[in-house]
Amino acid sequence: MTEFSREILKTDEVMSKLFEVIKSNHRIAKHTQETLFQNRFTENFCEEARHFCMLGGKNPIYLHYDVSSWYKASYQASIRIESVGIYDSFMEYETARMKELHSASKADIPNIN
């Protein structure tokens, strides 16, 4: 796996295109919105999450990206993509995904699907 920082994602000609695809397709989970809303009066409250996804095509790309979310206003959130990791194979991706999923406590897994 190769991981790319936010700075590289925003400045590199090729990686910036991947960054834009991820950013345009990211949807804030309902449980994240609710958590941010419940903690809206806590200064600088942030929720961090790792998302796993596959970009399809003839040669699919398996990746994860780390997102930080803050409460904005009117039940909205502001997000920041911190880094992206690209896996060399499906098995490496699936191993990392399963490890992340099963390392969290059940209370922190709102949607296992």
Phi, psi and omega per residue, in radians:
M1 nan 2.496 3.072
T2 -2.092 2.285 -3.127
E3 -1.942 2.435 -3.115
F4 -2.080 2.321 3.140
S5 -1.356 2.912 3.116
R6 -1.012 -0.705 -3.116
E7 -1.075 -0.758 3.113
I8 -1.170 -0.732 -3.129
L9 -1.059 -0.600 -3.098
K10 -1.504 -0.426 -3.038
T11 -1.822 -0.515 -3.109
D12 -1.261 2.389 -3.075
E13 -1.048 -0.757 -3.121
V14 -1.402 -0.823 -3.091
M15 -1.151 -0.474 3.123
S16 -1.144 -0.524 3.083
K17 -1.205 -0.718 3.068
L18 -1.107 -0.741 3.111
F19 -0.998 -0.780 -3.138
E20 -1.163 -0.668 3.101
V21 -1.103 -0.802 3.141
I22 -1.112 -0.820 -3.106
K23 -1.082 -0.712 -3.102
S24 -1.281 -0.408 -3.126
N25 -1.711 -0.157 -3.112
H26 -1.224 2.331 3.057
R27 -2.121 2.318 3.140
I28 -1.336 2.219 -3.112
A29 -1.165 2.591 -3.137
K30 -1.027 -0.725 -3.134
H31 -1.144 -0.535 3.076
T32 -1.203 -0.772 3.091
Q33 -1.021 -0.763 -3.122
E34 -1.143 -0.750 3.122
T35 -1.102 -0.766 3.128
L36 -1.119 -0.723 3.127
F37 -1.120 -0.748 3.141
Q38 -1.104 -0.497 -3.111
N39 -1.891 0.400 -3.044
R40 -1.094 -0.397 -3.123
F41 -1.614 -0.042 3.078
T42 -1.497 2.106 -3.071
E43 -1.102 2.320 3.104
N44 1.014 0.498 3.093
F45 -1.196 2.301 -3.065
C46 -2.420 2.476 3.009
E47 -1.975 2.301 3.124
E48 -1.942 2.477 -3.119
A49 -2.583 2.677 3.043
R50 -1.956 2.241 -3.141
H51 -1.978 2.357 3.077
F52 -1.855 2.411 3.106
C53 -2.697 2.906 3.111
M54 -2.188 2.270 3.023
L55 -1.678 1.966 -3.014
G56 -1.262 3.103 -3.118
G57 2.394 -2.985 3.136
K58 -1.077 -0.743 3.077
N59 -2.086 1.549 -3.064
P60 -1.092 2.641 3.093
I61 -1.909 2.190 3.124
Y62 -1.790 2.203 -3.062
L63 -2.613 2.922 2.936
H64 -2.278 2.728 3.024
Y65 -2.445 2.526 -3.125
D66 -1.771 2.295 -3.079
V67 -2.190 2.413 2.983
S68 -1.913 2.374 -3.117
S69 -2.220 2.436 3.104
W70 -2.229 2.648 3.043
Y71 -1.234 2.348 3.123
K72 -1.813 -1.736 3.094
A73 -2.652 2.751 3.097
S74 0.962 0.759 3.074
Y75 1.106 0.562 3.087
Q76 -1.983 2.900 -3.137
A77 -2.286 2.626 3.035
S78 -1.846 2.330 -3.104
I79 -2.076 2.770 3.066
R80 -2.504 2.111 3.085
I81 -1.465 2.063 -3.034
E82 -1.524 -0.700 -3.108
S83 -2.805 2.840 3.096
V84 -2.318 2.325 3.056
G85 -1.982 2.268 3.138
I86 -1.934 2.230 -3.080
Y87 -1.600 2.620 -3.119
D88 -1.361 -0.434 -3.097
S89 -2.654 2.873 3.097
F90 -1.089 -0.686 -3.119
M91 -1.126 -0.721 3.097
E92 -1.105 -0.741 3.110
Y93 -1.083 -0.876 -3.082
E94 -1.140 -0.671 3.089
T95 -1.069 -0.810 3.133
A96 -1.146 -0.713 -3.139
R97 -1.103 -0.797 3.138
M98 -1.170 -0.666 3.120
K99 -1.090 -0.785 3.112
E100 -1.108 -0.770 -3.100
L101 -1.087 -0.762 -3.045
H102 -1.574 -0.057 3.099
S103 -1.567 -0.237 3.140
A104 -1.482 2.706 3.067
S105 -1.317 2.717 -3.084
K106 -1.039 -0.565 3.121
A107 -1.129 -0.432 -3.115
D108 -1.652 0.132 -3.140
I109 -2.022 1.470 -3.073
P110 -1.272 -0.452 -3.114
N111 -2.561 1.742 -3.084
I112 -1.300 -0.353 -3.108
N113 -1.161 nan nan
